[in-house]
Amino acid sequence: MTPPTSTSSRSDRGAVEAAARATFARLVETWGRPDLENPGLEDDVYERLDSFAVVELLLETESEIERTVGRYVPLANESILDSTKSPLRRFQGWIDYVAETVEHG
Protein backbone atom coordinates (compact mmCIF):
# COMPACT_ATOMS: atom_id res chain seq x y z
CA MET A 1 0.00 0.00 0.00
CA THR A 2 1.30 3.45 -0.91
CA PRO A 3 1.58 5.91 1.97
CA PRO A 4 -0.51 9.06 1.61
CA THR A 5 1.16 12.03 0.02
CA SER A 6 1.10 15.50 1.50
CA THR A 7 -1.48 16.44 -1.13
CA SER A 8 -3.82 13.62 -0.09
CA SER A 9 -3.31 14.55 3.56
CA ARG A 10 -4.36 18.11 2.81
CA SER A 11 -7.41 16.96 0.87
CA ASP A 12 -8.33 14.55 3.68
CA ARG A 13 -8.04 17.39 6.17
CA GLY A 14 -10.18 19.57 3.92
CA ALA A 15 -12.83 16.86 3.73
CA VAL A 16 -12.77 16.42 7.52
CA GLU A 17 -13.05 20.17 8.09
CA ALA A 18 -15.93 20.38 5.62
CA ALA A 19 -17.67 17.47 7.38
CA ALA A 20 -17.30 19.15 10.77
CA ARG A 21 -18.67 22.45 9.42
CA ALA A 22 -21.57 20.71 7.64
CA THR A 23 -22.49 18.78 10.78
CA PHE A 24 -22.52 21.98 12.83
CA ALA A 25 -24.66 23.76 10.22
CA ARG A 26 -27.13 20.86 10.05
CA LEU A 27 -27.50 20.78 13.83
CA VAL A 28 -27.96 24.55 14.03
CA GLU A 29 -30.89 24.15 11.65
CA THR A 30 -32.24 21.17 13.62
CA TRP A 31 -31.97 23.13 16.87
CA GLY A 32 -33.71 26.14 15.32
CA ARG A 33 -30.81 28.39 16.32
CA PRO A 34 -30.38 31.06 13.64
CA ASP A 35 -28.13 32.94 16.08
CA LEU A 36 -25.50 30.23 15.49
CA GLU A 37 -25.62 30.27 11.68
CA ASN A 38 -22.33 31.12 9.99
CA PRO A 39 -20.20 31.48 13.11
CA GLY A 40 -17.02 33.51 12.85
CA LEU A 41 -13.72 31.73 13.32
CA GLU A 42 -13.26 33.30 16.76
CA ASP A 43 -16.87 32.89 17.94
CA ASP A 44 -17.26 31.15 21.29
CA VAL A 45 -19.73 28.39 20.49
CA TYR A 46 -19.30 26.69 23.87
CA GLU A 47 -20.97 29.49 25.84
CA ARG A 48 -23.99 29.41 23.52
CA LEU A 49 -24.69 25.66 23.69
CA ASP A 50 -26.06 23.62 26.57
CA SER A 51 -24.30 20.38 27.51
CA PHE A 52 -26.84 18.25 25.63
CA ALA A 53 -26.16 20.19 22.43
CA VAL A 54 -22.40 19.80 22.92
CA VAL A 55 -22.81 16.04 23.30
CA GLU A 56 -25.09 15.87 20.25
CA LEU A 57 -22.56 17.88 18.23
CA LEU A 58 -19.79 15.54 19.36
CA LEU A 59 -21.71 12.35 18.49
CA GLU A 60 -23.02 13.63 15.16
CA THR A 61 -19.56 14.87 14.17
CA GLU A 62 -18.07 11.46 15.02
CA SER A 63 -20.67 9.80 12.77
CA GLU A 64 -20.04 12.20 9.91
CA ILE A 65 -16.27 11.82 10.22
CA GLU A 66 -16.66 8.04 10.12
CA ARG A 67 -18.64 8.35 6.87
CA THR A 68 -16.03 10.74 5.48
CA VAL A 69 -12.82 8.86 6.32
CA GLY A 70 -14.18 5.32 6.53
CA ARG A 71 -13.19 4.66 10.12
CA TYR A 72 -14.44 5.58 13.57
CA VAL A 73 -12.43 8.29 15.31
CA PRO A 74 -13.45 9.10 18.89
CA LEU A 75 -13.57 12.84 19.53
CA ALA A 76 -14.61 12.81 23.19
CA ASN A 77 -12.11 13.73 25.84
CA GLU A 78 -12.14 15.52 29.16
CA SER A 79 -11.65 18.96 27.60
CA ILE A 80 -14.83 19.01 25.49
CA LEU A 81 -17.09 19.94 28.42
CA ASP A 82 -14.44 21.92 30.32
CA SER A 83 -15.50 25.57 30.29
CA THR A 84 -11.90 26.80 30.12
CA LYS A 85 -10.31 24.18 27.84
CA SER A 86 -13.04 23.23 25.38
CA PRO A 87 -12.06 23.51 21.72
CA LEU A 88 -15.55 24.97 21.24
CA ARG A 89 -14.36 28.20 22.89
CA ARG A 90 -13.42 29.19 19.31
CA PHE A 91 -15.34 27.83 16.33
CA GLN A 92 -12.08 27.43 14.39
CA GLY A 93 -10.67 25.68 17.48
CA TRP A 94 -13.40 23.05 17.11
CA ILE A 95 -12.70 22.56 13.41
CA ASP A 96 -8.94 22.29 14.08
CA TYR A 97 -9.53 19.91 16.99
CA VAL A 98 -11.62 17.57 14.83
CA ALA A 99 -9.11 17.63 11.95
CA GLU A 100 -6.09 17.07 14.22
CA THR A 101 -7.82 14.27 16.12
CA VAL A 102 -8.56 12.50 12.84
CA GLU A 103 -4.98 13.02 11.64
CA HIS A 104 -3.55 11.53 14.83
CA GLY A 105 -6.32 9.03 15.58
PyMOL commands that place a pseudoatom at each C-alpha (Angstrom):
pseudoatom trace, name=CA, resn=MET, resi=1, chain=A, elem=C, hetatm=0, pos=[0.000, 0.000, 0.000]
pseudoatom trace, name=CA, resn=THR, resi=2, chain=A, elem=C, hetatm=0, pos=[1.303, 3.453, -0.911]
pseudoatom trace, name=CA, resn=PRO, resi=3, chain=A, elem=C, hetatm=0, pos=[1.581, 5.913, 1.972]
pseudoatom trace, name=CA, resn=PRO, resi=4, chain=A, elem=C, hetatm=0, pos=[-0.514, 9.056, 1.613]
pseudoatom trace, name=CA, resn=THR, resi=5, chain=A, elem=C, hetatm=0, pos=[1.162, 12.033, 0.018]
pseudoatom trace, name=CA, resn=SER, resi=6, chain=A, elem=C, hetatm=0, pos=[1.100, 15.498, 1.500]
pseudoatom trace, name=CA, resn=THR, resi=7, chain=A, elem=C, hetatm=0, pos=[-1.483, 16.440, -1.132]
pseudoatom trace, name=CA, resn=SER, resi=8, chain=A, elem=C, hetatm=0, pos=[-3.825, 13.623, -0.088]
pseudoatom trace, name=CA, resn=SER, resi=9, chain=A, elem=C, hetatm=0, pos=[-3.308, 14.546, 3.564]
pseudoatom trace, name=CA, resn=ARG, resi=10, chain=A, elem=C, hetatm=0, pos=[-4.359, 18.111, 2.812]
pseudoatom trace, name=CA, resn=SER, resi=11, chain=A, elem=C, hetatm=0, pos=[-7.408, 16.964, 0.871]
pseudoatom trace, name=CA, resn=ASP, resi=12, chain=A, elem=C, hetatm=0, pos=[-8.325, 14.547, 3.677]
pseudoatom trace, name=CA, resn=ARG, resi=13, chain=A, elem=C, hetatm=0, pos=[-8.039, 17.391, 6.172]
pseudoatom trace, name=CA, resn=GLY, resi=14, chain=A, elem=C, hetatm=0, pos=[-10.177, 19.567, 3.922]
pseudoatom trace, name=CA, resn=ALA, resi=15, chain=A, elem=C, hetatm=0, pos=[-12.833, 16.855, 3.731]
pseudoatom trace, name=CA, resn=VAL, resi=16, chain=A, elem=C, hetatm=0, pos=[-12.774, 16.420, 7.515]
pseudoatom trace, name=CA, resn=GLU, resi=17, chain=A, elem=C, hetatm=0, pos=[-13.051, 20.173, 8.092]
pseudoatom trace, name=CA, resn=ALA, resi=18, chain=A, elem=C, hetatm=0, pos=[-15.933, 20.377, 5.618]
pseudoatom trace, name=CA, resn=ALA, resi=19, chain=A, elem=C, hetatm=0, pos=[-17.675, 17.475, 7.378]
pseudoatom trace, name=CA, resn=ALA, resi=20, chain=A, elem=C, hetatm=0, pos=[-17.302, 19.153, 10.773]
pseudoatom trace, name=CA, resn=ARG, resi=21, chain=A, elem=C, hetatm=0, pos=[-18.671, 22.446, 9.422]
pseudoatom trace, name=CA, resn=ALA, resi=22, chain=A, elem=C, hetatm=0, pos=[-21.571, 20.713, 7.643]
pseudoatom trace, name=CA, resn=THR, resi=23, chain=A, elem=C, hetatm=0, pos=[-22.490, 18.784, 10.783]
pseudoatom trace, name=CA, resn=PHE, resi=24, chain=A, elem=C, hetatm=0, pos=[-22.520, 21.981, 12.830]
pseudoatom trace, name=CA, resn=ALA, resi=25, chain=A, elem=C, hetatm=0, pos=[-24.664, 23.762, 10.217]
pseudoatom trace, name=CA, resn=ARG, resi=26, chain=A, elem=C, hetatm=0, pos=[-27.127, 20.858, 10.053]
pseudoatom trace, name=CA, resn=LEU, resi=27, chain=A, elem=C, hetatm=0, pos=[-27.496, 20.775, 13.834]
pseudoatom trace, name=CA, resn=VAL, resi=28, chain=A, elem=C, hetatm=0, pos=[-27.955, 24.555, 14.030]
pseudoatom trace, name=CA, resn=GLU, resi=29, chain=A, elem=C, hetatm=0, pos=[-30.887, 24.150, 11.647]
pseudoatom trace, name=CA, resn=THR, resi=30, chain=A, elem=C, hetatm=0, pos=[-32.237, 21.168, 13.622]
pseudoatom trace, name=CA, resn=TRP, resi=31, chain=A, elem=C, hetatm=0, pos=[-31.972, 23.133, 16.869]
pseudoatom trace, name=CA, resn=GLY, resi=32, chain=A, elem=C, hetatm=0, pos=[-33.714, 26.144, 15.321]
pseudoatom trace, name=CA, resn=ARG, resi=33, chain=A, elem=C, hetatm=0, pos=[-30.806, 28.393, 16.323]
pseudoatom trace, name=CA, resn=PRO, resi=34, chain=A, elem=C, hetatm=0, pos=[-30.379, 31.060, 13.640]
pseudoatom trace, name=CA, resn=ASP, resi=35, chain=A, elem=C, hetatm=0, pos=[-28.127, 32.938, 16.082]
pseudoatom trace, name=CA, resn=LEU, resi=36, chain=A, elem=C, hetatm=0, pos=[-25.501, 30.225, 15.492]
pseudoatom trace, name=CA, resn=GLU, resi=37, chain=A, elem=C, hetatm=0, pos=[-25.621, 30.272, 11.684]
pseudoatom trace, name=CA, resn=ASN, resi=38, chain=A, elem=C, hetatm=0, pos=[-22.333, 31.124, 9.987]
pseudoatom trace, name=CA, resn=PRO, resi=39, chain=A, elem=C, hetatm=0, pos=[-20.197, 31.477, 13.109]
pseudoatom trace, name=CA, resn=GLY, resi=40, chain=A, elem=C, hetatm=0, pos=[-17.018, 33.512, 12.845]
pseudoatom trace, name=CA, resn=LEU, resi=41, chain=A, elem=C, hetatm=0, pos=[-13.719, 31.734, 13.316]
pseudoatom trace, name=CA, resn=GLU, resi=42, chain=A, elem=C, hetatm=0, pos=[-13.257, 33.299, 16.757]
pseudoatom trace, name=CA, resn=ASP, resi=43, chain=A, elem=C, hetatm=0, pos=[-16.870, 32.894, 17.935]
pseudoatom trace, name=CA, resn=ASP, resi=44, chain=A, elem=C, hetatm=0, pos=[-17.264, 31.152, 21.292]
pseudoatom trace, name=CA, resn=VAL, resi=45, chain=A, elem=C, hetatm=0, pos=[-19.733, 28.391, 20.487]
pseudoatom trace, name=CA, resn=TYR, resi=46, chain=A, elem=C, hetatm=0, pos=[-19.299, 26.694, 23.869]
pseudoatom trace, name=CA, resn=GLU, resi=47, chain=A, elem=C, hetatm=0, pos=[-20.972, 29.485, 25.836]
pseudoatom trace, name=CA, resn=ARG, resi=48, chain=A, elem=C, hetatm=0, pos=[-23.994, 29.406, 23.517]
pseudoatom trace, name=CA, resn=LEU, resi=49, chain=A, elem=C, hetatm=0, pos=[-24.689, 25.655, 23.692]
pseudoatom trace, name=CA, resn=ASP, resi=50, chain=A, elem=C, hetatm=0, pos=[-26.056, 23.620, 26.568]
pseudoatom trace, name=CA, resn=SER, resi=51, chain=A, elem=C, hetatm=0, pos=[-24.304, 20.383, 27.511]
pseudoatom trace, name=CA, resn=PHE, resi=52, chain=A, elem=C, hetatm=0, pos=[-26.842, 18.249, 25.632]
pseudoatom trace, name=CA, resn=ALA, resi=53, chain=A, elem=C, hetatm=0, pos=[-26.165, 20.189, 22.427]
pseudoatom trace, name=CA, resn=VAL, resi=54, chain=A, elem=C, hetatm=0, pos=[-22.405, 19.804, 22.918]
pseudoatom trace, name=CA, resn=VAL, resi=55, chain=A, elem=C, hetatm=0, pos=[-22.808, 16.039, 23.300]
pseudoatom trace, name=CA, resn=GLU, resi=56, chain=A, elem=C, hetatm=0, pos=[-25.089, 15.871, 20.252]
pseudoatom trace, name=CA, resn=LEU, resi=57, chain=A, elem=C, hetatm=0, pos=[-22.556, 17.880, 18.229]
pseudoatom trace, name=CA, resn=LEU, resi=58, chain=A, elem=C, hetatm=0, pos=[-19.795, 15.540, 19.361]
pseudoatom trace, name=CA, resn=LEU, resi=59, chain=A, elem=C, hetatm=0, pos=[-21.708, 12.347, 18.487]
pseudoatom trace, name=CA, resn=GLU, resi=60, chain=A, elem=C, hetatm=0, pos=[-23.023, 13.630, 15.162]
pseudoatom trace, name=CA, resn=THR, resi=61, chain=A, elem=C, hetatm=0, pos=[-19.559, 14.868, 14.174]
pseudoatom trace, name=CA, resn=GLU, resi=62, chain=A, elem=C, hetatm=0, pos=[-18.065, 11.459, 15.018]
pseudoatom trace, name=CA, resn=SER, resi=63, chain=A, elem=C, hetatm=0, pos=[-20.666, 9.800, 12.775]
pseudoatom trace, name=CA, resn=GLU, resi=64, chain=A, elem=C, hetatm=0, pos=[-20.042, 12.203, 9.906]
pseudoatom trace, name=CA, resn=ILE, resi=65, chain=A, elem=C, hetatm=0, pos=[-16.274, 11.819, 10.218]
pseudoatom trace, name=CA, resn=GLU, resi=66, chain=A, elem=C, hetatm=0, pos=[-16.660, 8.039, 10.119]
pseudoatom trace, name=CA, resn=ARG, resi=67, chain=A, elem=C, hetatm=0, pos=[-18.642, 8.346, 6.873]
pseudoatom trace, name=CA, resn=THR, resi=68, chain=A, elem=C, hetatm=0, pos=[-16.032, 10.742, 5.476]
pseudoatom trace, name=CA, resn=VAL, resi=69, chain=A, elem=C, hetatm=0, pos=[-12.819, 8.858, 6.317]
pseudoatom trace, name=CA, resn=GLY, resi=70, chain=A, elem=C, hetatm=0, pos=[-14.183, 5.320, 6.527]
pseudoatom trace, name=CA, resn=ARG, resi=71, chain=A, elem=C, hetatm=0, pos=[-13.185, 4.661, 10.122]
pseudoatom trace, name=CA, resn=TYR, resi=72, chain=A, elem=C, hetatm=0, pos=[-14.436, 5.581, 13.571]
pseudoatom trace, name=CA, resn=VAL, resi=73, chain=A, elem=C, hetatm=0, pos=[-12.425, 8.291, 15.311]
pseudoatom trace, name=CA, resn=PRO, resi=74, chain=A, elem=C, hetatm=0, pos=[-13.453, 9.097, 18.894]
pseudoatom trace, name=CA, resn=LEU, resi=75, chain=A, elem=C, hetatm=0, pos=[-13.568, 12.839, 19.528]
pseudoatom trace, name=CA, resn=ALA, resi=76, chain=A, elem=C, hetatm=0, pos=[-14.608, 12.807, 23.189]
pseudoatom trace, name=CA, resn=ASN, resi=77, chain=A, elem=C, hetatm=0, pos=[-12.111, 13.725, 25.837]
pseudoatom trace, name=CA, resn=GLU, resi=78, chain=A, elem=C, hetatm=0, pos=[-12.142, 15.521, 29.165]
pseudoatom trace, name=CA, resn=SER, resi=79, chain=A, elem=C, hetatm=0, pos=[-11.655, 18.965, 27.604]
pseudoatom trace, name=CA, resn=ILE, resi=80, chain=A, elem=C, hetatm=0, pos=[-14.834, 19.013, 25.487]
pseudoatom trace, name=CA, resn=LEU, resi=81, chain=A, elem=C, hetatm=0, pos=[-17.093, 19.935, 28.415]
pseudoatom trace, name=CA, resn=ASP, resi=82, chain=A, elem=C, hetatm=0, pos=[-14.440, 21.923, 30.321]
pseudoatom trace, name=CA, resn=SER, resi=83, chain=A, elem=C, hetatm=0, pos=[-15.498, 25.574, 30.290]
pseudoatom trace, name=CA, resn=THR, resi=84, chain=A, elem=C, hetatm=0, pos=[-11.900, 26.800, 30.123]
pseudoatom trace, name=CA, resn=LYS, resi=85, chain=A, elem=C, hetatm=0, pos=[-10.307, 24.182, 27.842]
pseudoatom trace, name=CA, resn=SER, resi=86, chain=A, elem=C, hetatm=0, pos=[-13.036, 23.233, 25.381]
pseudoatom trace, name=CA, resn=PRO, resi=87, chain=A, elem=C, hetatm=0, pos=[-12.059, 23.515, 21.717]
pseudoatom trace, name=CA, resn=LEU, resi=88, chain=A, elem=C, hetatm=0, pos=[-15.548, 24.973, 21.241]
pseudoatom trace, name=CA, resn=ARG, resi=89, chain=A, elem=C, hetatm=0, pos=[-14.361, 28.196, 22.890]
pseudoatom trace, name=CA, resn=ARG, resi=90, chain=A, elem=C, hetatm=0, pos=[-13.419, 29.194, 19.306]
pseudoatom trace, name=CA, resn=PHE, resi=91, chain=A, elem=C, hetatm=0, pos=[-15.336, 27.826, 16.328]
pseudoatom trace, name=CA, resn=GLN, resi=92, chain=A, elem=C, hetatm=0, pos=[-12.078, 27.429, 14.395]
pseudoatom trace, name=CA, resn=GLY, resi=93, chain=A, elem=C, hetatm=0, pos=[-10.667, 25.685, 17.477]
pseudoatom trace, name=CA, resn=TRP, resi=94, chain=A, elem=C, hetatm=0, pos=[-13.405, 23.049, 17.114]
pseudoatom trace, name=CA, resn=ILE, resi=95, chain=A, elem=C, hetatm=0, pos=[-12.703, 22.564, 13.407]
pseudoatom trace, name=CA, resn=ASP, resi=96, chain=A, elem=C, hetatm=0, pos=[-8.943, 22.294, 14.084]
pseudoatom trace, name=CA, resn=TYR, resi=97, chain=A, elem=C, hetatm=0, pos=[-9.534, 19.911, 16.990]
pseudoatom trace, name=CA, resn=VAL, resi=98, chain=A, elem=C, hetatm=0, pos=[-11.616, 17.568, 14.825]
pseudoatom trace, name=CA, resn=ALA, resi=99, chain=A, elem=C, hetatm=0, pos=[-9.107, 17.627, 11.949]
pseudoatom trace, name=CA, resn=GLU, resi=100, chain=A, elem=C, hetatm=0, pos=[-6.093, 17.072, 14.221]
pseudoatom trace, name=CA, resn=THR, resi=101, chain=A, elem=C, hetatm=0, pos=[-7.816, 14.267, 16.116]
pseudoatom trace, name=CA, resn=VAL, resi=102, chain=A, elem=C, hetatm=0, pos=[-8.563, 12.495, 12.840]
pseudoatom trace, name=CA, resn=GLU, resi=103, chain=A, elem=C, hetatm=0, pos=[-4.980, 13.023, 11.638]
pseudoatom trace, name=CA, resn=HIS, resi=104, chain=A, elem=C, hetatm=0, pos=[-3.552, 11.527, 14.831]
pseudoatom trace, name=CA, resn=GLY, resi=105, chain=A, elem=C, hetatm=0, pos=[-6.324, 9.033, 15.577]
for i in range(1, 105): cmd.bond("trace and resi %d" % i, "trace and resi %d" % (i + 1))
show_as sticks, trace
zoom trace
